[in-house]
Amino acid sequence: MKMSDIERLAYHGEPMPDSATLLELGYYTALRKIYSDYADGKITQEDGARLKDALRQKMDDENGRAKAYARYQDAIRVCGTLRADINKSNDIHEIADKLLQCVALMTGDTYFYDNNYKKLEACNDRP
């Protein structure tokens, strides 16, 4: 869900969809409290805006971490497939290529693969 959608629902007191994540529900609940405290005169508009900005920043940070974790989990899944291919292969160049792919995936370093694959191909060209 987009944060702006959550903010709109919280502002109008509308319920969150059943598909909302725990993180989204936490953001919604915190916003509802800010809006409620403002409506009750417990905080000023400026304080509410400051709290909402801080909350949005934390939500952005958590979303970034969640995306990084998802990429890491995907890399682990792909490496599992590559490991199986490595175990099945008897071709040293195929094994080396798949090992390079694994290292690049786990480090997030595509330059590593590109640079070292060129070296591997140079070895293949030798008599």
Steps between C-alpha positions, in 0.01 A plus 500: 500500500614853434565713806269768362217244490567402861509866601167564329337201671638603839391862457143398414488222760435239234609141566813351349457216250549145624803470273692770692838399638595534863723795413213673318266437793755650738533811282121530479456463877769757578343746256156446652648588841661817364174607334302416814739692727477803271120482487490478882730802534779295660754606235534797268480480123876562485569217745272271303677587175838440661390164642350398165821596315712300746263205466511520120881501509503188715252336264723588202799349681312180582370468144858533373616227735210276398586542131867426566402188697275385213786543251730305730246219536459485123879479459509209747227321302685548169828388660327182613413424139855584390642270769288214370624571146860508624457161669361349179767637269829341401606798288753710694421814299126465564573448869726806510234710324231397749734561793564851369125554476455387861766735632357791301148430626600468863713815494276701269810575292417460131841640403660198671317262269556703183871550568574142600285346227722675247798334665322164484426543132864592438596167657255324266668660200839354592616190309 
